[in-house]
Amino acid sequence: MPENLTLTPETRTEPSGDFDPDAHAAEAEQRWGGTDPWAEAKRRTSSYTKEDWKRFKAEAADITARLADALRSGAPSDGDLAMDLAEEHRAHISRWFYECTYKIHRGLGETYVTDPRFTASFEATAPGLAAYLKSAIAANAARHNA
């Protein structure tokens, strides 16, 4: 597959398993359409290849797995390990989609515990992970805004 080939919805979701980025597109556009982050994410992702989506998914899975390991080890969500992982999570979003400010990141953390779809995804990796990540995001934002 050529690297610059525009992906169809089917080939774009293949590297992501059951996750279909278009399935919630209307809802996402209703919530965030017209914002600068929305426009930036649309611009960036429009040129992503199948390999790009595979790299994105692998990086996300790695961060999530390390967060789950930190949770299971008993590392506090406001400790350096968890905050550093939250910072990696924020940087990952910035690298792939849009500049994820600490304010935006806090909002995402809140979504992870209030939207059952996000919560279920994190909880499938480790029970309590959604709340742990939300707390780590808040602590990391406070650390950087102090």
C-alpha positions in Angstrom: 0.0 0.0 0.0 1.5 3.4 -0.9 2.3 5.5 2.1 0.3 8.5 0.8 -2.9 6.5 0.0 -6.0 8.0 1.6 -7.6 5.3 3.6 -11.2 4.1 3.3 -13.2 3.8 6.6 -12.7 0.1 6.4 -8.9 0.1 6.0 -8.5 2.9 8.5 -10.3 0.9 11.2 -8.5 -2.4 10.4 -5.4 -1.5 12.5 -7.6 -0.4 15.4 -9.6 -3.6 15.6 -13.2 -2.8 16.5 -12.7 0.9 17.0 -14.2 2.9 14.1 -13.2 6.5 14.1 -16.1 7.4 11.9 -18.7 5.8 14.1 -18.7 8.7 16.5 -17.8 11.4 13.9 -21.2 13.2 14.0 -21.2 13.3 17.8 -17.6 14.5 17.9 -18.3 17.2 15.3 -21.3 18.3 17.2 -19.3 18.6 20.4 -16.0 20.1 19.0 -16.7 21.1 15.4 -15.6 24.6 14.7 -12.8 24.6 17.3 -9.2 24.9 16.4 -8.3 21.5 17.8 -11.0 19.9 15.7 -9.8 21.6 12.6 -6.2 20.6 13.4 -7.1 17.0 14.0 -9.1 16.8 10.8 -6.2 18.3 8.9 -3.6 15.9 10.4 -5.6 12.7 10.2 -6.8 13.2 6.7 -3.4 12.2 5.4 -2.6 9.3 7.8 -1.8 6.0 6.2 -2.6 2.5 7.5 0.9 2.5 8.9 0.4 5.8 10.7 -2.8 4.4 12.4 -0.9 1.3 13.4 1.9 3.4 15.0 -0.7 5.6 16.7 -2.5 2.5 18.1 0.8 0.9 19.3 2.0 4.0 21.0 -1.4 4.4 22.7 -1.5 0.8 23.8 2.0 1.1 25.3 1.1 4.2 27.3 -2.1 2.6 28.5 -0.3 -0.6 29.5 2.3 1.3 31.5 -0.4 3.3 33.2 -2.1 0.0 34.1 1.2 -1.4 35.5 1.6 1.8 37.6 -1.9 1.4 38.9 -1.4 -2.3 39.7 1.9 -1.6 41.4 0.2 0.8 43.8 2.0 3.9 42.5 -0.1 6.9 43.6 -1.9 8.8 40.8 -0.3 12.0 42.0 3.2 10.6 42.1 5.9 11.2 39.6 5.5 7.9 37.7 1.8 8.4 37.1 2.2 12.1 36.3 5.0 11.4 33.9 2.8 8.8 32.1 -0.1 11.4 32.0 2.4 13.8 30.4 3.3 11.1 27.8 -0.4 10.7 27.2 -0.9 14.4 26.6 2.1 14.6 24.4 0.8 11.6 22.4 -2.4 13.4 21.7 -0.5 16.6 20.7 1.8 14.6 18.4 -1.1 12.8 16.6 -4.1 15.1 16.7 -3.9 18.7 18.1 -2.1 20.7 20.7 -3.5 19.2 23.8 -3.2 21.9 26.4 -3.4 21.0 30.1 -6.9 22.4 30.2 -8.0 20.2 27.3 -6.3 17.3 28.9 -8.2 17.8 32.1 -11.4 17.8 30.1 -10.4 14.5 28.5 -9.7 13.0 31.9 -13.1 14.0 33.0 -14.6 12.4 29.9 -12.7 9.1 30.6 -14.8 8.7 33.8 -18.1 10.2 32.7 -18.5 8.6 29.2 -19.2 4.9 29.7 -17.6 4.1 26.3 -14.2 5.6 27.4 -14.6 4.2 30.9 -15.2 0.7 29.6 -12.2 0.8 27.3 -9.8 1.7 30.2 -11.5 -0.6 32.6 -11.0 -3.5 30.2 -7.3 -3.0 30.6 -7.3 -2.6 34.4 -10.2 -2.0 36.8 -9.9 1.5 38.1 -7.7 2.7 35.3 -10.1 5.5 34.0 -10.2 7.2 37.4 -6.5 6.6 37.9 -5.7 8.3 34.6 -8.1 11.2 35.3 -6.4 11.8 38.7 -2.9 11.5 37.1 -3.9 14.0 34.4 -5.2 16.5 37.1 -2.0 16.1 39.2 0.2 16.5 36.1 -1.7 19.6 35.0 -1.4 21.1 38.5 2.3 20.3 38.5 2.8 22.2 35.2 0.6 25.1 36.1 2.2 25.6 39.5 
